[in-house]
Amino acid sequence: MIYLEKAKKRRHGPDLEKYIRVERRYTTYREASRFYSIQYYRLVRLAKEADACWKIRKTVLVDLDKLDEYIENFKDGGNESWDT
């Protein structure tokens, strides 16, 4: 007896290229935390403070240009909440 198997559907993430602008740099929380060498949850909090998060369906993208600008201004401002 021969059993026929159904072809498995491949799951693909959303096509983010149609949502994002090309001239900006976007990445996920995990990749950004590795890039900046800081803890994951600290980066999440920092990105939310910088308003650099962009949620598309179940994926959250971090605008690295906006985050860089926030970190530069943050360093000059002397905000003490960074160590907490």
mmCIF file of the N, C-alpha and C atoms, coordinates in Angstrom:
data_MODEL
# 
_entry.id   MODEL 
# 
loop_
_atom_site.group_PDB 
_atom_site.id 
_atom_site.type_symbol 
_atom_site.label_atom_id 
_atom_site.label_alt_id 
_atom_site.label_comp_id 
_atom_site.label_asym_id 
_atom_site.label_entity_id 
_atom_site.label_seq_id 
_atom_site.pdbx_PDB_ins_code 
_atom_site.Cartn_x 
_atom_site.Cartn_y 
_atom_site.Cartn_z 
_atom_site.occupancy 
_atom_site.B_iso_or_equiv 
_atom_site.pdbx_formal_charge 
_atom_site.auth_seq_id 
_atom_site.auth_comp_id 
_atom_site.auth_asym_id 
_atom_site.auth_atom_id 
_atom_site.pdbx_PDB_model_num 
ATOM 1   N N  . MET A 1 1  ? 0.830  -1.166 0.000  1.00 0.00 ? 1  MET A N  1 
ATOM 2   C CA . MET A 1 1  ? 0.000  0.000  0.000  1.00 0.00 ? 1  MET A CA 1 
ATOM 3   C C  . MET A 1 1  ? 0.883  1.241  0.000  1.00 0.00 ? 1  MET A C  1 
ATOM 4   N N  . ILE A 1 2  ? 0.577  2.208  -0.817 1.00 0.00 ? 2  ILE A N  1 
ATOM 5   C CA . ILE A 1 2  ? 1.360  3.428  -0.938 1.00 0.00 ? 2  ILE A CA 1 
ATOM 6   C C  . ILE A 1 2  ? 0.595  4.559  -0.265 1.00 0.00 ? 2  ILE A C  1 
ATOM 7   N N  . TYR A 1 3  ? 1.303  5.237  0.614  1.00 0.00 ? 3  TYR A N  1 
ATOM 8   C CA . TYR A 1 3  ? 0.706  6.389  1.282  1.00 0.00 ? 3  TYR A CA 1 
ATOM 9   C C  . TYR A 1 3  ? 1.235  7.656  0.623  1.00 0.00 ? 3  TYR A C  1 
ATOM 10  N N  . LEU A 1 4  ? 0.341  8.528  0.305  1.00 0.00 ? 4  LEU A N  1 
ATOM 11  C CA . LEU A 1 4  ? 0.736  9.802  -0.287 1.00 0.00 ? 4  LEU A CA 1 
ATOM 12  C C  . LEU A 1 4  ? 0.843  10.845 0.815  1.00 0.00 ? 4  LEU A C  1 
ATOM 13  N N  . GLU A 1 5  ? 1.927  11.520 0.825  1.00 0.00 ? 5  GLU A N  1 
ATOM 14  C CA . GLU A 1 5  ? 2.117  12.572 1.818  1.00 0.00 ? 5  GLU A CA 1 
ATOM 15  C C  . GLU A 1 5  ? 1.771  13.915 1.205  1.00 0.00 ? 5  GLU A C  1 
ATOM 16  N N  . LYS A 1 6  ? 1.135  14.734 2.008  1.00 0.00 ? 6  LYS A N  1 
ATOM 17  C CA . LYS A 1 6  ? 0.836  16.085 1.554  1.00 0.00 ? 6  LYS A CA 1 
ATOM 18  C C  . LYS A 1 6  ? 2.111  16.913 1.640  1.00 0.00 ? 6  LYS A C  1 
ATOM 19  N N  . ALA A 1 7  ? 2.254  17.791 0.694  1.00 0.00 ? 7  ALA A N  1 
ATOM 20  C CA . ALA A 1 7  ? 3.408  18.687 0.711  1.00 0.00 ? 7  ALA A CA 1 
ATOM 21  C C  . ALA A 1 7  ? 3.259  19.648 1.882  1.00 0.00 ? 7  ALA A C  1 
ATOM 22  N N  . LYS A 1 8  ? 4.308  19.766 2.656  1.00 0.00 ? 8  LYS A N  1 
ATOM 23  C CA . LYS A 1 8  ? 4.262  20.661 3.803  1.00 0.00 ? 8  LYS A CA 1 
ATOM 24  C C  . LYS A 1 8  ? 4.364  22.101 3.337  1.00 0.00 ? 8  LYS A C  1 
ATOM 25  N N  . LYS A 1 9  ? 3.545  22.928 3.940  1.00 0.00 ? 9  LYS A N  1 
ATOM 26  C CA . LYS A 1 9  ? 3.599  24.347 3.620  1.00 0.00 ? 9  LYS A CA 1 
ATOM 27  C C  . LYS A 1 9  ? 4.772  24.968 4.360  1.00 0.00 ? 9  LYS A C  1 
ATOM 28  N N  . ARG A 1 10 ? 5.531  25.719 3.650  1.00 0.00 ? 10 ARG A N  1 
ATOM 29  C CA . ARG A 1 10 ? 6.651  26.419 4.266  1.00 0.00 ? 10 ARG A CA 1 
ATOM 30  C C  . ARG A 1 10 ? 6.155  27.737 4.832  1.00 0.00 ? 10 ARG A C  1 
ATOM 31  N N  . ARG A 1 11 ? 6.579  27.992 6.035  1.00 0.00 ? 11 ARG A N  1 
ATOM 32  C CA . ARG A 1 11 ? 6.183  29.249 6.654  1.00 0.00 ? 11 ARG A CA 1 
ATOM 33  C C  . ARG A 1 11 ? 7.244  30.302 6.382  1.00 0.00 ? 11 ARG A C  1 
ATOM 34  N N  . HIS A 1 12 ? 6.815  31.398 5.899  1.00 0.00 ? 12 HIS A N  1 
ATOM 35  C CA . HIS A 1 12 ? 7.710  32.505 5.631  1.00 0.00 ? 12 HIS A CA 1 
ATOM 36  C C  . HIS A 1 12 ? 7.247  33.692 6.462  1.00 0.00 ? 12 HIS A C  1 
ATOM 37  N N  . GLY A 1 13 ? 8.191  34.480 6.878  1.00 0.00 ? 13 GLY A N  1 
ATOM 38  C CA . GLY A 1 13 ? 7.858  35.699 7.599  1.00 0.00 ? 13 GLY A CA 1 
ATOM 39  C C  . GLY A 1 13 ? 7.230  36.702 6.654  1.00 0.00 ? 13 GLY A C  1 
ATOM 40  N N  . PRO A 1 14 ? 6.709  37.773 7.197  1.00 0.00 ? 14 PRO A N  1 
ATOM 41  C CA . PRO A 1 14 ? 6.093  38.784 6.332  1.00 0.00 ? 14 PRO A CA 1 
ATOM 42  C C  . PRO A 1 14 ? 7.133  39.448 5.439  1.00 0.00 ? 14 PRO A C  1 
ATOM 43  N N  . ASP A 1 15 ? 6.705  39.880 4.304  1.00 0.00 ? 15 ASP A N  1 
ATOM 44  C CA . ASP A 1 15 ? 7.584  40.583 3.380  1.00 0.00 ? 15 ASP A CA 1 
ATOM 45  C C  . ASP A 1 15 ? 7.721  42.016 3.873  1.00 0.00 ? 15 ASP A C  1 
ATOM 46  N N  . LEU A 1 16 ? 8.792  42.283 4.609  1.00 0.00 ? 16 LEU A N  1 
ATOM 47  C CA . LEU A 1 16 ? 8.976  43.573 5.253  1.00 0.00 ? 16 LEU A CA 1 
ATOM 48  C C  . LEU A 1 16 ? 9.499  44.637 4.310  1.00 0.00 ? 16 LEU A C  1 
ATOM 49  N N  . GLU A 1 17 ? 9.979  44.232 3.156  1.00 0.00 ? 17 GLU A N  1 
ATOM 50  C CA . GLU A 1 17 ? 10.554 45.185 2.215  1.00 0.00 ? 17 GLU A CA 1 
ATOM 51  C C  . GLU A 1 17 ? 9.535  46.223 1.753  1.00 0.00 ? 17 GLU A C  1 
ATOM 52  N N  . LYS A 1 18 ? 8.269  45.847 1.680  1.00 0.00 ? 18 LYS A N  1 
ATOM 53  C CA . LYS A 1 18 ? 7.275  46.808 1.221  1.00 0.00 ? 18 LYS A CA 1 
ATOM 54  C C  . LYS A 1 18 ? 6.878  47.793 2.319  1.00 0.00 ? 18 LYS A C  1 
ATOM 55  N N  . TYR A 1 19 ? 7.243  47.518 3.567  1.00 0.00 ? 19 TYR A N  1 
ATOM 56  C CA . TYR A 1 19 ? 6.877  48.398 4.672  1.00 0.00 ? 19 TYR A CA 1 
ATOM 57  C C  . TYR A 1 19 ? 7.970  49.394 5.043  1.00 0.00 ? 19 TYR A C  1 
ATOM 58  N N  . ILE A 1 20 ? 9.218  49.031 4.823  1.00 0.00 ? 20 ILE A N  1 
ATOM 59  C CA . ILE A 1 20 ? 10.296 49.861 5.338  1.00 0.00 ? 20 ILE A CA 1 
ATOM 60  C C  . ILE A 1 20 ? 10.929 50.703 4.253  1.00 0.00 ? 20 ILE A C  1 
ATOM 61  N N  . ARG A 1 21 ? 11.488 51.837 4.684  1.00 0.00 ? 21 ARG A N  1 
ATOM 62  C CA . ARG A 1 21 ? 12.206 52.721 3.771  1.00 0.00 ? 21 ARG A CA 1 
ATOM 63  C C  . ARG A 1 21 ? 13.635 52.206 3.625  1.00 0.00 ? 21 ARG A C  1 
ATOM 64  N N  . VAL A 1 22 ? 14.193 52.364 2.472  1.00 0.00 ? 22 VAL A N  1 
ATOM 65  C CA . VAL A 1 22 ? 15.509 51.815 2.184  1.00 0.00 ? 22 VAL A CA 1 
ATOM 66  C C  . VAL A 1 22 ? 16.618 52.613 2.869  1.00 0.00 ? 22 VAL A C  1 
ATOM 67  N N  . GLU A 1 23 ? 16.443 53.910 3.029  1.00 0.00 ? 23 GLU A N  1 
ATOM 68  C CA . GLU A 1 23 ? 17.534 54.735 3.529  1.00 0.00 ? 23 GLU A CA 1 
ATOM 69  C C  . GLU A 1 23 ? 17.775 54.595 5.032  1.00 0.00 ? 23 GLU A C  1 
ATOM 70  N N  . ARG A 1 24 ? 16.948 53.860 5.758  1.00 0.00 ? 24 ARG A N  1 
ATOM 71  C CA . ARG A 1 24 ? 17.115 53.659 7.193  1.00 0.00 ? 24 ARG A CA 1 
ATOM 72  C C  . ARG A 1 24 ? 17.661 52.267 7.463  1.00 0.00 ? 24 ARG A C  1 
ATOM 73  N N  . ARG A 1 25 ? 18.236 52.072 8.666  1.00 0.00 ? 25 ARG A N  1 
ATOM 74  C CA . ARG A 1 25 ? 18.740 50.758 9.066  1.00 0.00 ? 25 ARG A CA 1 
ATOM 75  C C  . ARG A 1 25 ? 17.790 50.175 10.108 1.00 0.00 ? 25 ARG A C  1 
ATOM 76  N N  . TYR A 1 26 ? 17.279 48.996 9.851  1.00 0.00 ? 26 TYR A N  1 
ATOM 77  C CA . TYR A 1 26 ? 16.367 48.321 10.765 1.00 0.00 ? 26 TYR A CA 1 
ATOM 78  C C  . TYR A 1 26 ? 16.914 46.945 11.109 1.00 0.00 ? 26 TYR A C  1 
ATOM 79  N N  . THR A 1 27 ? 16.632 46.501 12.325 1.00 0.00 ? 27 THR A N  1 
ATOM 80  C CA . THR A 1 27 ? 17.023 45.169 12.743 1.00 0.00 ? 27 THR A CA 1 
ATOM 81  C C  . THR A 1 27 ? 16.102 44.732 13.878 1.00 0.00 ? 27 THR A C  1 
ATOM 82  N N  . THR A 1 28 ? 16.262 43.522 14.333 1.00 0.00 ? 28 THR A N  1 
ATOM 83  C CA . THR A 1 28 ? 15.453 43.015 15.434 1.00 0.00 ? 28 THR A CA 1 
ATOM 84  C C  . THR A 1 28 ? 16.121 43.354 16.762 1.00 0.00 ? 28 THR A C  1 
ATOM 85  N N  . TYR A 1 29 ? 15.380 43.146 17.861 1.00 0.00 ? 29 TYR A N  1 
ATOM 86  C CA . TYR A 1 29 ? 15.930 43.399 19.191 1.00 0.00 ? 29 TYR A CA 1 
ATOM 87  C C  . TYR A 1 29 ? 17.187 42.560 19.433 1.00 0.00 ? 29 TYR A C  1 
ATOM 88  N N  . ARG A 1 30 ? 17.122 41.294 19.084 1.00 0.00 ? 30 ARG A N  1 
ATOM 89  C CA . ARG A 1 30 ? 18.236 40.385 19.357 1.00 0.00 ? 30 ARG A CA 1 
ATOM 90  C C  . ARG A 1 30 ? 19.503 40.815 18.616 1.00 0.00 ? 30 ARG A C  1 
ATOM 91  N N  . GLU A 1 31 ? 19.363 41.131 17.337 1.00 0.00 ? 31 GLU A N  1 
ATOM 92  C CA . GLU A 1 31 ? 20.521 41.553 16.566 1.00 0.00 ? 31 GLU A CA 1 
ATOM 93  C C  . GLU A 1 31 ? 21.059 42.887 17.060 1.00 0.00 ? 31 GLU A C  1 
ATOM 94  N N  . ALA A 1 32 ? 20.175 43.782 17.454 1.00 0.00 ? 32 ALA A N  1 
ATOM 95  C CA . ALA A 1 32 ? 20.616 45.084 17.967 1.00 0.00 ? 32 ALA A CA 1 
ATOM 96  C C  . ALA A 1 32 ? 21.335 44.932 19.302 1.00 0.00 ? 32 ALA A C  1 
ATOM 97  N N  . SER A 1 33 ? 20.864 44.017 20.153 1.00 0.00 ? 33 SER A N  1 
ATOM 98  C CA . SER A 1 33 ? 21.542 43.820 21.439 1.00 0.00 ? 33 SER A CA 1 
ATOM 99  C C  . SER A 1 33 ? 22.942 43.239 21.227 1.00 0.00 ? 33 SER A C  1 
ATOM 100 N N  . ARG A 1 34 ? 23.100 42.412 20.229 1.00 0.00 ? 34 ARG A N  1 
ATOM 101 C CA . ARG A 1 34 ? 24.437 41.894 19.908 1.00 0.00 ? 34 ARG A CA 1 
ATOM 102 C C  . ARG A 1 34 ? 25.306 42.981 19.298 1.00 0.00 ? 34 ARG A C  1 
ATOM 103 N N  . PHE A 1 35 ? 24.708 43.829 18.472 1.00 0.00 ? 35 PHE A N  1 
ATOM 104 C CA . PHE A 1 35 ? 25.444 44.899 17.812 1.00 0.00 ? 35 PHE A CA 1 
ATOM 105 C C  . PHE A 1 35 ? 25.986 45.904 18.824 1.00 0.00 ? 35 PHE A C  1 
ATOM 106 N N  . TYR A 1 36 ? 25.152 46.289 19.798 1.00 0.00 ? 36 TYR A N  1 
ATOM 107 C CA . TYR A 1 36 ? 25.557 47.261 20.811 1.00 0.00 ? 36 TYR A CA 1 
ATOM 108 C C  . TYR A 1 36 ? 26.210 46.615 22.031 1.00 0.00 ? 36 TYR A C  1 
ATOM 109 N N  . SER A 1 37 ? 26.221 45.302 22.090 1.00 0.00 ? 37 SER A N  1 
ATOM 110 C CA . SER A 1 37 ? 26.825 44.547 23.194 1.00 0.00 ? 37 SER A CA 1 
ATOM 111 C C  . SER A 1 37 ? 26.229 44.934 24.548 1.00 0.00 ? 37 SER A C  1 
ATOM 112 N N  . ILE A 1 38 ? 24.898 45.006 24.592 1.00 0.00 ? 38 ILE A N  1 
ATOM 113 C CA . ILE A 1 38 ? 24.207 45.238 25.856 1.00 0.00 ? 38 ILE A CA 1 
ATOM 114 C C  . ILE A 1 38 ? 23.143 44.173 26.026 1.00 0.00 ? 38 ILE A C  1 
ATOM 115 N N  . GLN A 1 39 ? 22.621 44.062 27.231 1.00 0.00 ? 39 GLN A N  1 
ATOM 116 C CA . GLN A 1 39 ? 21.632 43.035 27.519 1.00 0.00 ? 39 GLN A CA 1 
ATOM 117 C C  . GLN A 1 39 ? 20.371 43.263 26.701 1.00 0.00 ? 39 GLN A C  1 
ATOM 118 N N  . TYR A 1 40 ? 19.684 42.156 26.414 1.00 0.00 ? 40 TYR A N  1 
ATOM 119 C CA . TYR A 1 40 ? 18.500 42.189 25.553 1.00 0.00 ? 40 TYR A CA 1 
ATOM 120 C C  . TYR A 1 40 ? 17.420 43.104 26.122 1.00 0.00 ? 40 TYR A C  1 
ATOM 121 N N  . TYR A 1 41 ? 17.053 42.908 27.382 1.00 0.00 ? 41 TYR A N  1 
ATOM 122 C CA . TYR A 1 41 ? 15.951 43.682 27.957 1.00 0.00 ? 41 TYR A CA 1 
ATOM 123 C C  . TYR A 1 41 ? 16.326 45.138 28.183 1.00 0.00 ? 41 TYR A C  1 
ATOM 124 N N  . ARG A 1 42 ? 17.602 45.411 28.414 1.00 0.00 ? 42 ARG A N  1 
ATOM 125 C CA . ARG A 1 42 ? 18.044 46.794 28.529 1.00 0.00 ? 42 ARG A CA 1 
ATOM 126 C C  . ARG A 1 42 ? 17.914 47.487 27.184 1.00 0.00 ? 42 ARG A C  1 
ATOM 127 N N  . LEU A 1 43 ? 18.220 46.774 26.092 1.00 0.00 ? 43 LEU A N  1 
ATOM 128 C CA . LEU A 1 43 ? 18.079 47.354 24.764 1.00 0.00 ? 43 LEU A CA 1 
ATOM 129 C C  . LEU A 1 43 ? 16.612 47.590 24.425 1.00 0.00 ? 43 LEU A C  1 
ATOM 130 N N  . VAL A 1 44 ? 15.753 46.661 24.824 1.00 0.00 ? 44 VAL A N  1 
ATOM 131 C CA . VAL A 1 44 ? 14.317 46.829 24.570 1.00 0.00 ? 44 VAL A CA 1 
ATOM 132 C C  . VAL A 1 44 ? 13.824 48.104 25.249 1.00 0.00 ? 44 VAL A C  1 
ATOM 133 N N  . ARG A 1 45 ? 14.221 48.293 26.497 1.00 0.00 ? 45 ARG A N  1 
ATOM 134 C CA . ARG A 1 45 ? 13.800 49.483 27.239 1.00 0.00 ? 45 ARG A CA 1 
ATOM 135 C C  . ARG A 1 45 ? 14.367 50.754 26.601 1.00 0.00 ? 45 ARG A C  1 
ATOM 136 N N  . LEU A 1 46 ? 15.630 50.697 26.201 1.00 0.00 ? 46 LEU A N  1 
ATOM 137 C CA . LEU A 1 46 ? 16.270 51.850 25.576 1.00 0.00 ? 46 LEU A CA 1 
ATOM 138 C C  . LEU A 1 46 ? 15.617 52.188 24.238 1.00 0.00 ? 46 LEU A C  1 
ATOM 139 N N  . ALA A 1 47 ? 15.305 51.179 23.447 1.00 0.00 ? 47 ALA A N  1 
ATOM 140 C CA . ALA A 1 47 ? 14.664 51.408 22.145 1.00 0.00 ? 47 ALA A CA 1 
ATOM 141 C C  . ALA A 1 47 ? 13.263 51.982 22.310 1.00 0.00 ? 47 ALA A C  1 
ATOM 142 N N  . LYS A 1 48 ? 12.548 51.545 23.336 1.00 0.00 ? 48 LYS A N  1 
ATOM 143 C CA . LYS A 1 48 ? 11.211 52.102 23.583 1.00 0.00 ? 48 LYS A CA 1 
ATOM 144 C C  . LYS A 1 48 ? 11.296 53.547 24.047 1.00 0.00 ? 48 LYS A C  1 
ATOM 145 N N  . GLU A 1 49 ? 12.291 53.865 24.880 1.00 0.00 ? 49 GLU A N  1 
ATOM 146 C CA . GLU A 1 49 ? 12.486 55.245 25.305 1.00 0.00 ? 49 GLU A CA 1 
ATOM 147 C C  . GLU A 1 49 ? 12.825 56.144 24.122 1.00 0.00 ? 49 GLU A C  1 
ATOM 148 N N  . ALA A 1 50 ? 13.596 55.609 23.189 1.00 0.00 ? 50 ALA A N  1 
ATOM 149 C CA . ALA A 1 50 ? 14.011 56.380 22.015 1.00 0.00 ? 50 ALA A CA 1 
ATOM 150 C C  . ALA A 1 50 ? 12.912 56.444 20.963 1.00 0.00 ? 50 ALA A C  1 
ATOM 151 N N  . ASP A 1 51 ? 11.832 55.723 21.175 1.00 0.00 ? 51 ASP A N  1 
ATOM 152 C CA . ASP A 1 51 ? 10.735 55.628 20.202 1.00 0.00 ? 51 ASP A CA 1 
ATOM 153 C C  . ASP A 1 51 ? 11.279 55.135 18.860 1.00 0.00 ? 51 ASP A C  1 
ATOM 154 N N  . ALA A 1 52 ? 12.149 54.126 18.939 1.00 0.00 ? 52 ALA A N  1 
ATOM 155 C CA . ALA A 1 52 ? 12.786 53.569 17.749 1.00 0.00 ? 52 ALA A CA 1 
ATOM 156 C C  . ALA A 1 52 ? 12.218 52.207 17.383 1.00 0.00 ? 52 ALA A C  1 
ATOM 157 N N  . CYS A 1 53 ? 11.108 51.820 17.985 1.00 0.00 ? 53 CYS A N  1 
ATOM 158 C CA . CYS A 1 53 ? 10.501 50.511 17.724 1.00 0.00 ? 53 CYS A CA 1 
ATOM 159 C C  . CYS A 1 53 ? 9.393  50.659 16.690 1.00 0.00 ? 53 CYS A C  1 
ATOM 160 N N  . TRP A 1 54 ? 9.312  49.657 15.852 1.00 0.00 ? 54 TRP A N  1 
ATOM 161 C CA . TRP A 1 54 ? 8.279  49.645 14.831 1.00 0.00 ? 54 TRP A CA 1 
ATOM 162 C C  . TRP A 1 54 ? 7.737  48.237 14.729 1.00 0.00 ? 54 TRP A C  1 
ATOM 163 N N  . LYS A 1 55 ? 6.486  48.048 15.140 1.00 0.00 ? 55 LYS A N  1 
ATOM 164 C CA . LYS A 1 55 ? 5.899  46.718 15.160 1.00 0.00 ? 55 LYS A CA 1 
ATOM 165 C C  . LYS A 1 55 ? 5.148  46.465 13.862 1.00 0.00 ? 55 LYS A C  1 
ATOM 166 N N  . ILE A 1 56 ? 5.518  45.380 13.209 1.00 0.00 ? 56 ILE A N  1 
ATOM 167 C CA . ILE A 1 56 ? 4.846  44.942 11.991 1.00 0.00 ? 56 ILE A CA 1 
ATOM 168 C C  . ILE A 1 56 ? 4.413  43.509 12.222 1.00 0.00 ? 56 ILE A C  1 
ATOM 169 N N  . ARG A 1 57 ? 3.116  43.317 12.338 1.00 0.00 ? 57 ARG A N  1 
ATOM 170 C CA . ARG A 1 57 ? 2.536  42.022 12.697 1.00 0.00 ? 57 ARG A CA 1 
ATOM 171 C C  . ARG A 1 57 ? 3.161  41.533 13.997 1.00 0.00 ? 57 ARG A C  1 
ATOM 172 N N  . LYS A 1 58 ? 3.857  40.413 13.987 1.00 0.00 ? 58 LYS A N  1 
ATOM 173 C CA . LYS A 1 58 ? 4.476  39.895 15.204 1.00 0.00 ? 58 LYS A CA 1 
ATOM 174 C C  . LYS A 1 58 ? 5.963  40.182 15.271 1.00 0.00 ? 58 LYS A C  1 
ATOM 175 N N  . THR A 1 59 ? 6.448  40.989 14.365 1.00 0.00 ? 59 THR A N  1 
ATOM 176 C CA . THR A 1 59 ? 7.864  41.310 14.308 1.00 0.00 ? 59 THR A CA 1 
ATOM 177 C C  . THR A 1 59 ? 8.070  42.753 14.748 1.00 0.00 ? 59 THR A C  1 
ATOM 178 N N  . VAL A 1 60 ? 9.055  42.970 15.586 1.00 0.00 ? 60 VAL A N  1 
ATOM 179 C CA . VAL A 1 60 ? 9.397  44.329 16.001 1.00 0.00 ? 60 VAL A CA 1 
ATOM 180 C C  . VAL A 1 60 ? 10.746 44.682 15.405 1.00 0.00 ? 60 VAL A C  1 
ATOM 181 N N  . LEU A 1 61 ? 10.778 45.793 14.713 1.00 0.00 ? 61 LEU A N  1 
ATOM 182 C CA . LEU A 1 61 ? 12.019 46.286 14.131 1.00 0.00 ? 61 LEU A CA 1 
ATOM 183 C C  . LEU A 1 61 ? 12.502 47.491 14.918 1.00 0.00 ? 61 LEU A C  1 
ATOM 184 N N  . VAL A 1 62 ? 13.803 47.605 15.035 1.00 0.00 ? 62 VAL A N  1 
ATOM 185 C CA . VAL A 1 62 ? 14.420 48.726 15.725 1.00 0.00 ? 62 VAL A CA 1 
ATOM 186 C C  . VAL A 1 62 ? 15.110 49.587 14.688 1.00 0.00 ? 62 VAL A C  1 
ATOM 187 N N  . ASP A 1 63 ? 14.796 50.860 14.694 1.00 0.00 ? 63 ASP A N  1 
ATOM 188 C CA . ASP A 1 63 ? 15.429 51.815 13.793 1.00 0.00 ? 63 ASP A CA 1 
ATOM 189 C C  . ASP A 1 63 ? 16.771 52.201 14.397 1.00 0.00 ? 63 ASP A C  1 
ATOM 190 N N  . LEU A 1 64 ? 17.853 51.687 13.830 1.00 0.00 ? 64 LEU A N  1 
ATOM 191 C CA . LEU A 1 64 ? 19.180 51.909 14.396 1.00 0.00 ? 64 LEU A CA 1 
ATOM 192 C C  . LEU A 1 64 ? 19.632 53.353 14.270 1.00 0.00 ? 64 LEU A C  1 
ATOM 193 N N  . ASP A 1 65 ? 19.215 54.040 13.221 1.00 0.00 ? 65 ASP A N  1 
ATOM 194 C CA . ASP A 1 65 ? 19.595 55.441 13.073 1.00 0.00 ? 65 ASP A CA 1 
ATOM 195 C C  . ASP A 1 65 ? 18.980 56.284 14.192 1.00 0.00 ? 65 ASP A C  1 
ATOM 196 N N  . LYS A 1 66 ? 17.726 56.041 14.486 1.00 0.00 ? 66 LYS A N  1 
ATOM 197 C CA . LYS A 1 66 ? 17.046 56.774 15.547 1.00 0.00 ? 66 LYS A CA 1 
ATOM 198 C C  . LYS A 1 66 ? 17.632 56.423 16.914 1.00 0.00 ? 66 LYS A C  1 
ATOM 199 N N  . LEU A 1 67 ? 17.976 55.165 17.108 1.00 0.00 ? 67 LEU A N  1 
ATOM 200 C CA . LEU A 1 67 ? 18.564 54.721 18.365 1.00 0.00 ? 67 LEU A CA 1 
ATOM 201 C C  . LEU A 1 67 ? 19.957 55.320 18.554 1.00 0.00 ? 67 LEU A C  1 
ATOM 202 N N  . ASP A 1 68 ? 20.752 55.381 17.496 1.00 0.00 ? 68 ASP A N  1 
ATOM 203 C CA . ASP A 1 68 ? 22.077 56.008 17.570 1.00 0.00 ? 68 ASP A CA 1 
ATOM 204 C C  . ASP A 1 68 ? 21.967 57.477 17.966 1.00 0.00 ? 68 ASP A C  1 
ATOM 205 N N  . GLU A 1 69 ? 21.021 58.169 17.356 1.00 0.00 ? 69 GLU A N  1 
ATOM 206 C CA . GLU A 1 69 ? 20.815 59.581 17.668 1.00 0.00 ? 69 GLU A CA 1 
ATOM 207 C C  . GLU A 1 69 ? 20.410 59.760 19.133 1.00 0.00 ? 69 GLU A C  1 
ATOM 208 N N  . TYR A 1 70 ? 19.531 58.895 19.613 1.00 0.00 ? 70 TYR A N  1 
ATOM 209 C CA . TYR A 1 70 ? 19.087 58.963 21.008 1.00 0.00 ? 70 TYR A CA 1 
ATOM 210 C C  . TYR A 1 70 ? 20.253 58.696 21.962 1.00 0.00 ? 70 TYR A C  1 
ATOM 211 N N  . ILE A 1 71 ? 21.090 57.731 21.642 1.00 0.00 ? 71 ILE A N  1 
ATOM 212 C CA . ILE A 1 71 ? 22.223 57.413 22.505 1.00 0.00 ? 71 ILE A CA 1 
ATOM 213 C C  . ILE A 1 71 ? 23.212 58.575 22.544 1.00 0.00 ? 71 ILE A C  1 
ATOM 214 N N  . GLU A 1 72 ? 23.453 59.218 21.412 1.00 0.00 ? 72 GLU A N  1 
ATOM 215 C CA . GLU A 1 72 ? 24.345 60.379 21.383 1.00 0.00 ? 72 GLU A CA 1 
ATOM 216 C C  . GLU A 1 72 ? 23.802 61.512 22.249 1.00 0.00 ? 72 GLU A C  1 
ATOM 217 N N  . ASN A 1 73 ? 22.523 61.812 22.123 1.00 0.00 ? 73 ASN A N  1 
ATOM 218 C CA . ASN A 1 73 ? 21.903 62.871 22.932 1.00 0.00 ? 73 ASN A CA 1 
ATOM 219 C C  . ASN A 1 73 ? 21.831 62.462 24.395 1.00 0.00 ? 73 ASN A C  1 
ATOM 220 N N  . PHE A 1 74 ? 21.626 61.192 24.634 1.00 0.00 ? 74 PHE A N  1 
ATOM 221 C CA . PHE A 1 74 ? 21.517 60.663 25.985 1.00 0.00 ? 74 PHE A CA 1 
ATOM 222 C C  . PHE A 1 74 ? 22.855 60.797 26.708 1.00 0.00 ? 74 PHE A C  1 
ATOM 223 N N  . LYS A 1 75 ? 23.914 60.519 26.003 1.00 0.00 ? 75 LYS A N  1 
ATOM 224 C CA . LYS A 1 75 ? 25.259 60.609 26.582 1.00 0.00 ? 75 LYS A CA 1 
ATOM 225 C C  . LYS A 1 75 ? 25.572 62.055 26.951 1.00 0.00 ? 75 LYS A C  1 
ATOM 226 N N  . ASP A 1 76 ? 25.155 62.997 26.136 1.00 0.00 ? 76 ASP A N  1 
ATOM 227 C CA . ASP A 1 76 ? 25.401 64.409 26.404 1.00 0.00 ? 76 ASP A CA 1 
ATOM 228 C C  . ASP A 1 76 ? 24.494 64.946 27.507 1.00 0.00 ? 76 ASP A C  1 
ATOM 229 N N  . GLY A 1 77 ? 23.297 64.381 27.622 1.00 0.00 ? 77 GLY A N  1 
ATOM 230 C CA . GLY A 1 77 ? 22.330 64.878 28.599 1.00 0.00 ? 77 GLY A CA 1 
ATOM 231 C C  . GLY A 1 77 ? 22.643 64.488 30.023 1.00 0.00 ? 77 GLY A C  1 
ATOM 232 N N  . GLY A 1 78 ? 23.385 63.415 30.243 1.00 0.00 ? 78 GLY A N  1 
ATOM 233 C CA . GLY A 1 78 ? 23.761 63.004 31.588 1.00 0.00 ? 78 GLY A CA 1 
ATOM 234 C C  . GLY A 1 78 ? 22.631 62.371 32.370 1.00 0.00 ? 78 GLY A C  1 
ATOM 235 N N  . ASN A 1 79 ? 21.727 61.670 31.707 1.00 0.00 ? 79 ASN A N  1 
ATOM 236 C CA . ASN A 1 79 ? 20.634 61.003 32.400 1.00 0.00 ? 79 ASN A CA 1 
ATOM 237 C C  . ASN A 1 79 ? 21.185 59.847 33.236 1.00 0.00 ? 79 ASN A C  1 
ATOM 238 N N  . GLU A 1 80 ? 20.797 59.763 34.505 1.00 0.00 ? 80 GLU A N  1 
ATOM 239 C CA . GLU A 1 80 ? 21.355 58.792 35.420 1.00 0.00 ? 80 GLU A CA 1 
ATOM 240 C C  . GLU A 1 80 ? 20.617 57.446 35.415 1.00 0.00 ? 80 GLU A C  1 
ATOM 241 N N  . SER A 1 81 ? 19.518 57.324 34.675 1.00 0.00 ? 81 SER A N  1 
ATOM 242 C CA . SER A 1 81 ? 18.736 56.077 34.708 1.00 0.00 ? 81 SER A CA 1 
ATOM 243 C C  . SER A 1 81 ? 19.382 54.964 33.889 1.00 0.00 ? 81 SER A C  1 
ATOM 244 N N  . TRP A 1 82 ? 20.490 55.225 33.210 1.00 0.00 ? 82 TRP A N  1 
ATOM 245 C CA . TRP A 1 82 ? 21.162 54.205 32.403 1.00 0.00 ? 82 TRP A CA 1 
ATOM 246 C C  . TRP A 1 82 ? 21.675 53.051 33.262 1.00 0.00 ? 82 TRP A C  1 
ATOM 247 N N  . ASP A 1 83 ? 22.161 53.335 34.458 1.00 0.00 ? 83 ASP A N  1 
ATOM 248 C CA . ASP A 1 83 ? 22.764 52.305 35.309 1.00 0.00 ? 83 ASP A CA 1 
ATOM 249 C C  . ASP A 1 83 ? 21.740 51.503 36.076 1.00 0.00 ? 83 ASP A C  1 
ATOM 250 N N  . THR A 1 84 ? 20.503 51.881 36.083 1.00 0.00 ? 84 THR A N  1 
ATOM 251 C CA . THR A 1 84 ? 19.492 51.141 36.853 1.00 0.00 ? 84 THR A CA 1 
ATOM 252 C C  . THR A 1 84 ? 18.874 50.047 36.074 1.00 0.00 ? 84 THR A C  1 
# 
